[in-house]
Amino acid sequence: MEDQILKILSEKFSTIHYKSFENEKLSFSSRFIFSLLKNPNISYIYKKNKGFCIFSINKEEAEIITIAVMPKYQNQGIGFLILNQLEEVLSKSNCNKIFLDVASNNIIALHLYKKAGFKKFGTRKNYYTNLKDNKVDAILMEKVVNLKK
Ligand SMILES: CC(C)(COP(=O)(O)OP(=O)(O)OC[C@H]1O[C@@H](n2cnc3c(N)ncnc32)[C@H](O)[C@@H]1OP(=O)(O)O)[C@@H](O)C(=O)NCCC(=O)NCCS
């Protein structure tokens, strides 16, 4: 994709990311997002001006790098829709597992992932830093996909 288009997308994603996380420590700059999108193993799903997900595919494994929905569009099913669309995309690949990590205090994201069928398989102690400089564990989750293949 043309750099100019990727730059515009990166700016949009960075704004959604910043506004949804409300934590500058966790925010992704447009520069960083641009570098992700330039990587041939990385792709994205975008619900225009509402939300997006960036994910990587490495042979048989995919990883959700980030997912975010604009605050005013949250709790309307967009996050769930994006995860469903991700599986649809992966059904056309050889990928059979999706991994992600999520802060242990991110109740909404944990709820969304469990609802979408992700299972916890581990913890990374003190992985994130919150706004008050406290350390928060990362919960590692996975989902088997493409079972019918
Ligand atoms: C996590 C996130 C992507 C979910 O997106 P979303 O579009 O709001 O999610 P959905 O509307 O599909 O909701 C999924 C579930 O979470 C619940 N939920 C969503 N927002 C909620 C809220 N504000 N309060 C309570 N429950 C909420 C929904 O009710 C739904 O559960 P249900 O179907 O059992 O009712 C979004 O909240 C977000 O952008 N958060 C900030 C960024 C973030 O934390 N990303 C994940 C990092 S790992």
The ligand as a Gaussian input file, in Angstrom:
#p B3LYP/6-31G(d) Opt

LIG

0 1
 C      -11.816000      -3.438000      24.794000
 C      -12.573000      -2.720000      23.651000
 C      -11.785000      -2.847000      22.351000
 C      -13.954000      -3.417000      23.505000
 O      -14.611000      -2.842000      22.391000
 P      -16.186000      -2.613000      22.373000
 O      -16.579000      -2.299000      20.986000
 O      -16.570000      -1.657000      23.432000
 O      -16.690000      -4.065000      22.793000
 P      -18.131000      -4.677000      22.558000
 O      -19.154000      -3.598000      22.424000
 O      -18.017000      -5.695000      21.456000
 O      -18.400000      -5.366000      23.948000
 C      -17.844000      -6.565000      24.342000
 C      -18.350000      -6.885000      25.740000
 O      -17.825000      -5.963000      26.703000
 C      -18.891000      -5.280000      27.358000
 N      -18.606000      -3.853000      27.489000
 C      -18.123000      -3.042000      26.526000
 N      -17.972000      -1.793000      27.016000
 C      -18.403000      -1.846000      28.306000
 C      -18.501000      -0.883000      29.356000
 N      -18.139000       0.384000      29.159000
 N      -18.957000      -1.282000      30.560000
 C      -19.325000      -2.569000      30.767000
 N      -19.249000      -3.544000      29.815000
 C      -18.796000      -3.163000      28.612000
 C      -20.098000      -5.444000      26.463000
 O      -21.293000      -5.369000      27.203000
 C      -19.864000      -6.784000      25.829000
 O      -20.287000      -7.835000      26.659000
 P      -21.722000      -8.517000      26.504000
 O      -21.904000      -8.827000      25.058000
 O      -21.625000      -9.692000      27.399000
 O      -22.711000      -7.486000      26.958000
 C      -12.844000      -1.234000      23.997000
 O      -13.468000      -1.173000      25.252000
 C      -11.602000      -0.378000      24.019000
 O      -11.206000       0.190000      22.993000
 N      -10.973000      -0.273000      25.183000
 C       -9.739000       0.519000      25.327000
 C       -8.586000      -0.146000      24.614000
 C       -8.331000      -1.536000      25.156000
 O       -8.408000      -1.794000      26.344000
 N       -7.987000      -2.466000      24.236000
 C       -7.683000      -3.847000      24.562000
 C       -6.269000      -3.970000      24.956000
 S       -5.795000      -5.647000      25.162000

